[in-house]
Amino acid sequence: MTHPRPVVGTTDDYELDEPHRVPWVLGTHLHPEAGPLERAPDGSRVCMIEAHDFARRKPYHHHKLTLVFSAMRHFRDELRAAGYEVEYIQTDSFADGLATYFERHPADTLVAMRSPSHRSGDRFRDFVDDAGGDLELVDNELFCSTREAFDEWVDGDDDSFRHEAFYRWMRRESGVLLRPDGTPVGDEWNLDDANQEFPPDDWEAPPAPAPEVDDLTAEVAEWVATEFDTWGATDDFHWPVTRDEALAALDHFVTERLPEFGPYQDAIRADDWAMAHALLSPAVNLGLLHPWEAVTAIESAYEAREDVPLNSVEGAIRQFLGWREFMRHVYRHAMPELADANQLGAERDLPEFYWSGETDMHCVASTVADVAERGYSHHIQRLMVLANFATLWGVDPKQLNEWFHATYVDAYHWVTTPNVVEMGSYGHGVFATKPYVSSASYVDRMSDYCGDCEYDPDRTTGRGACPFNALYWEFLARNEDRLRSNHRMGLMYGHVDSKREDGELDEVHQRVSELRTMAGENEL
């Protein structure tokens, strides 16, 4: 695909054939063949603004800031080497940067793809108006579907806010893994049931990509450490910062890791941070790689190679073509309410060990350590360890969302908010049909954490019992008025009734009280 664009829906038709119409490339739009930049004549002026004030609002992971600023500066240098006149403004805020730009080029009209972040377009328009300039916002082409196509498909039907229905629609509209008669390859739309195995002891994960840190990235990393109050490791940077590195990472995944991805994608091993995951989300969310490029490469591998199983291919494509796209559209429709949603009334603060990693719960401590080391852990660690514990504990979803936003290299508000507030915390109800919470049984089944843990996953109460167990039953009891009528929770509330009748629920409440005291004394 020469010019990556959405394949479901039609994007804006426009040209940049006049010198005063100038592409404004945002820091998450770093694809040379999409949007206004693709339409601009070779050698034309390009606006880029490297604003720093956002990086001072939270203790962002050092690798996240290094990734963003290094990728932007590499993109600047590549455009200049290709003959473009790049007006690259380093400043505190977008408002200041735009004022500077229009002081230099008052007759220009900046043309930018819409950012997926809520109301960013309105804020940019206000900044440009204040600077006395002109701004034209056009479709964001760095997704597989357009806003208009999704809105037409939904057409006011809230039942359409279900990922499985959306994913099947995207498959039908795009033709991915589809037979000529419109039926799915393999006769199943979703092969998730084949992707929940734990690897044998002798399984070795395929090697993870390791792009070299060049002089520019090293310089940025040192500057970030000096300039900002960051969190996490400052060495062992793992992420692509250029288009070529992103394409190489995609090729590495498809060639080396894709065959092993499927069956073990939900498994967790304490000494294997990458497993066989794609590790492409940071590059895709910066625009260095288009999601459709990933989809077509994965599908092509399945068609050309016998060593690539369908469950690996379908599972990977579902992430790019299904879940990521769905999160973007849910965010658009549920904001601004989604950001502050808290339908379970959770009001507790995020425990300090999410920052320090100092807890005897091996699963939590190990996962926080993974995030601190490289700004990443895979989706099951995010959902069933970090979000699971926070939801059982009763953490305000907004606090959890802010932590994820700060600490993960692939985290942006449009993607963390539906994932964390809704999927992880059951904060809103826009698409989640139940809380995704579990006792220790899930972590014990899908990881090797519990064997080396101070806590016993088979015990609910008493000294040494895994906190997840008592917290799970206390969570159900605490939210009974809200959740008992949920048809997907009926079986669990039958167990709650049994525990209440035999007095075990009283022991559960006592254990949770002990756990909260332990947490307050940094002894959990």
N, C-alpha and C positions, 0 to 999 in steps of 0.2 A: 504494500500500500504506500503510494508515493506521498500523499498528503493525508495524514491520519485525521479523521473526523468521525463524529457519531455515525453509527450504521443503522440506528433506529431513530427515525425522525429526520427532518431536513433543517439544516443550519441556515443562518442568515446569508443573504447574497449581497456582497458589497465588494468594493475595490479600494485600493490605496494607491491610485495612479496619479495623485497630485502631491507635490512635495510637502505641502503644509499638513497633510494627513499622515500622522506619525504613529507607528506602533508603540504602545506602552506595554512592556513585558514585565509582568509581576513575578515575584520570586518563586511562585508555584506554577508558573506557566512557561517553563524552560524547554519548550520543544521548538526546534527551528522550522518545523514543517506544519504548524497549526496556527490558526487564528490570523490576526492582522500581520504578523511577521511573515507568514508564508505568502501573503498577498502583496507585501511591499516590494518595490523594485530593489534589485541588488544595489548595495551601496547607499541606501537611503538612511535617513536619521532614525535612530531608535532611542526611546526613553527607558531608562531603568532607574529605579529609586531604591536604594538600600537604606531603609529606615531602621533605627535602632531602639526606639522607645519601647516597642513591644517586648524586647528581650530583657528589659529591666523590670517588668511587671511580676515575673515569677522566677523562681530558681530553676530555670530550664536546664535540661541535661546539656552538658558541655558538647556532646556529640551532635545534638540536635541543632544548636546554634552554629557549630562548625559546619555541619552539612548544608544548612540553608545559605550561609554567607559564602562558603567556598563554592557551592554550585552556582550561585549568582555571579561571582567574580570570574569563574571559569567560562561561563556563558558569555559574559561581557567580552572577555579576551578572544574567544572563538569568533564572535561576531565582528570584532575589529579586525581580526586576521583575515576574515572573509571580505573585508572592504566596507563594512557598515560604519557609519558615524554614530557611535554610541555615546549618548549623553548619560553618563553614569554618576548619579548624585548620591553621595553618602551624607546622611543627615539624621537628626533626631526623629523626625516624624514625617509622614506622608504630606501633611499640610505644608511643612517647611520645604520639603523637596519639590512639591508642585509649584510653590511660590517661586522657588529658584528657577525651575524650568521655564516658567512663563515669563520671568524677567528676561531670560536669554532668548526665548523664542515666542514672543507674544502673539504671532499670527498663526501658530500651530493649533491643530485639533488633534488631541491624543485619542487614539482608538485602542481600546483594551477589551480583552475577553472578561466577562463577568467572573468575579471570584465567587466560589460557592458559599462563603461565609455570610451569615445573615446581615443584611443591611449594609454590607461593604460598598455596594454600588452607590447607595444614597450618601454615604460618608464621603466617597471619592468625588461625587458630584458637588457636594458642599465645598470641599477643599478646592476644587477647580474653579468653582464660581467665585470663591473668596480671592483666588489668585488672578481672576479676570480672564481665565482661559476657557477653552471648549473641550468637552469630553464626549465621546461616543462609546457606549458599551454595546458589545456584540456577544453572540452566543459563545459559551465556553465549549470548545471543541475537544477538550481533553477527557471526555467521557464517551461511553458507547451509546448513550441515548440522550435525546434532547429533553428539555423541560416540557416543551409543548407536546411531544409525543406521549410522555408519561401522563400529563394532565388530561389529555384527550382519552387515554386508555382508562384512567381512573374515573373521570367524569362524575365526580362527587360521590362515588361509591366507596364508603369506608372499608367495606369488606375486601377491596382490592389492596389494602395496605397489609398484605400478607406476602412474605418473601417468596414462598413456593409458587404462588400464582404469578407474581411478577417475573420470576426466573423463567418459568415456562413460556410466558409471553415474549421475553427477550430472546429465548432460543428460537421460537417460531418466527419472530420478526427478522432475526439475523441469519437464520439457517444453520446455526452452529450445532454440530452433532445431531443433525437432522437428516432423515432419509427423504428421498424425493416425494414420498406420499405424506410427509408431515409428521411421521412418527419418530420418536427418539431412537438414535442408535443404541442398540443394546436393549431396547424395549422398556427401559426405565428412564424417567426424567432425572431421578436423584438416586445416587448410589451411596449415600452416606452410611447406610448399614454395613457396607463393606469397608468402611474407613475408620473403624473403631477398635483396631487390634493393638495389643502391646507387643513390641518386638521381642524375639527370643534373646537370651543373654549374649549369644555370639553374633548378633546383628551389628554391623558397622555402618553408621550413617555415611553417605557419600560426602566427599569433601565440600566444605563451604567455600564460596568465592572469597578471595582476599585481595581486593584492589590495593595497589600501592599508594602510599601517601606521598604526593609530590610536594615540591617546595611551596607552592601556593597554599595548599591545604595545611601544611605544617605552619606556615605563617599565620593563617587564619586561626588555627587552633590555639596558637600562643596568644594572639590578640584577644580571642574570646575569653581565655582564662584570665587575662589581665583586666579586660574591660567590663565584664559582667559577673554577677554573683550566680555561679552555676552550681549544679548538682551532678554527681556521678563522676566516672573516670574521665581522665583527660588524655589517656593514651589508647593504643590498640583500636584506632578508628577503622571501621569495617565497610563503609558505605560508598556507593558510586556517587561521584560528584560531577560527572560529565555524561554527555549523551553516549559516547563510545563505551564508557565503563558500564552504563546502564544496559546497553545492548549486549555487552559481553556477559553481564550478570544474567540476562535472560537466556542467552545461549548456554551458559553454564547450567542453569536450572533445567532447561529442556534436555540437554545432553547427558548430564551427570546425575541429576537428582529426581527428575520427574518419575522415572519408573518406580522408585521407592516411596514416593510421596503419599500415595493413596492410603494404603492400609494402616499406616502409623501416624496419620496427620493429627489425630487427637491424643496421641501418647506423649508422656513427659518423662524424660530421663534427666536426673539431676546434673550429670556430667556431660550433657549433650544439648547445648543451647539451640542449635540450628536444626537438629534432626534432618529431615529431608525437605524442609519448607522452602518456598520460593525465595523469600527474603527480598522481594521486589517492591513492596509497598512504599518504602521511602522514595525510591526513584519514580514510581508512578505518581505519587502524591506531589512531587515537585514538577512533574511534567517532563522529566527527562525520558520517560518511556510512556507511550500511549497504551492504555489497557487493551485496546483492540490488537495492538502488536503482540501482546502477550497471549491473547486468546488464539490468534491465528497461528502463532508459533507452536503452541501446545496442541492444537487440533492437527496441524500438519505433521507433528511428530507421531501422533497416533495413527495417522493415515499411512505414514511411510515406514514405520518401524514395528517389529513384532515384539520388542521388549517393553513396550509402553502399554500398560493395562488400562482398560477403560475407566476403572474406578479412580485411578490417579488423574487421568485427563479430565473427567467430569468434575471431580472434586476441586481441581485447580481452576477450571473455567468458571465454576460456580462462584468462586471468590471474586474474580474480575468482572464477569458479565452479570452476575446476580447480586451478591451481597454489597459490593462497593457501590454499584449504581443505586441499589435500593436505599442504602444509607443516605446518599445524596438527596434523593427525592423525599424521603421521610423527613429529613432535616428541613427542607424547604417548606414543607406543608405544616409541620408541627411547631416551628419557631414562630414567635419567641417563647411561647409557653413551655416548650420542651426544656429549655435551658434551666428553668427553675422548677420543673415538675418534681413532685414528691408525694405521689398519691398514697404512699404508706406512712407518711408522716415521720420519716426517719430524721432524727435531729442530732445524732451524736457526731462528735468530731472524728476525723480520720485519725487512727492510732499513729503515734509517732514512729512506730517501727516500719511504716510504709516508706519513711525517709531513711531511717537508720539501719533497717534490716535486723535489729536486735530483738529477736524472739526465738523461743525454743520450738515453735512450729516450723518444722523443716521445710514444708512446702512453701510457706510464706517467705521465710528467710531466704531460701534458695532463689525464689523467683525475684524478690526485690534485689538480690545480689546480681542476678542476670541483667535486670533493667539498669542498675547502677553501672555495671561494667560496660554496656554497649547500647543502652537506650532501646532495648528490644527484649520481648519474650513473645512466644507464639500465642495463638488465639485462645487455646485452652487454658494456659497459664493466666491469661488476662481475665477470662470469663469465670473459670471454675476454681481458681485459687484466689486471685486478688479481688475481683468483683464479688465473688461468692462470699468470702469472709466479710467484706465491708457491708454487704447487704444483710447478712445474718447478724452482724454487730449492730446494725441500725445507723450506719453512716449516712449523713446528708448526701444525696446523689450529686449535688453541685460540688461539694468538696472532693468527692472521688473523681469527678470529671476533670476538675482543675489539676489534680495530681497526674492523671493520665496525660492530659494535654501538655504538662510541663516535662514529663519524664520520658516519653517515647519519641523516637526520631521520626516516626511516620504519623504523628498525631497532629490534627488540625481540628478546629472547633466543629466543622461540618461533619467530620467523621467520628470524633470521640463522643459527641453529645448523643446521637441516637444509639451508639454502641454501649456507652457507659450508663447514661441516665435511663434509657429504656431497656435495652437488652440486659445489661448488667445489674441494674438496680430496680427494675420494674417501676420506674418513676412516673410514667405517663399513661401507658395503655394504648398508644397509637398503633402498635403492631404486635407487641409481646402478649401472648395469651396466658402466660403464667410467669411467676418468678423463676429464674434459672438459678436455683439454689440447691444445695445438696449437703448431706452429712459427709463424714469422712469416707464413706464407702466409694464414692466416685473417684476421689483422689487416690485412694488405695488401689483401686482397680486399674486406673489409667496411668499410674506413675510408679516410680520406685522411691518416692520420698518417705513413705511411712516406715519402711524397714529400718531407717537410720534416725528415726524421730524420737524425741523424749516422750512423746505422747502416744498412747495406745489407740489405734483407730477402731478397735473393737469394743471399747468401753465408752459409755455415755456420761457417767457420773463417778465421783470419787477422785482422789488424787491420781494424777497421771492420765486421766481420760482425755481423749482428743477434744479440744474446744469446739471443733466443727459439729460434733454430735449433739451436745447439749444446746449449743446455739441454734442448731437447725430446729429442734423441737420447740425451743422457746420462741423462735421467730414465727413458727406456725401458730402457736398459742397467742402471741402478741398481736398478730394480724388476723385473728380468726374472723372477726366481723367482716373484714374486707374480702377474705380469700375462701371461706368455707363454701360459698355458693359457686365457686369456680368449678366447673365439671371436671377439669383436669386435676383438681386437688382432692377429689372425694376420697380416694384410697388413703391418702396421707392423713386426712382428718379422721378417718376411722381409727388409725393408729393413735392419734392424739386423744381420741375418746377413751381408748383402752388404757393409755398411760395415765389419764386423769382418774379413771375408775380405780386403778390399782395403786394410786398414790405416787407413781413414778414421776409424774409431772412436777410434783412438789420438789423432788430431788433434782430435777432438771433446773428449776428456778433457783435452787440453792447453788447448784454448780455454776450457773451463769453469773450469779452474784459474786461468787468467788473469783471467776475469771475477770470480771470487771475490776475487782479490787486488785488482782494481780497486774492487770494492765496499767492501772493507776500508779503502781509501784515499780513499773518496768520489769516485771517478773513473769510475764506471760510467755 
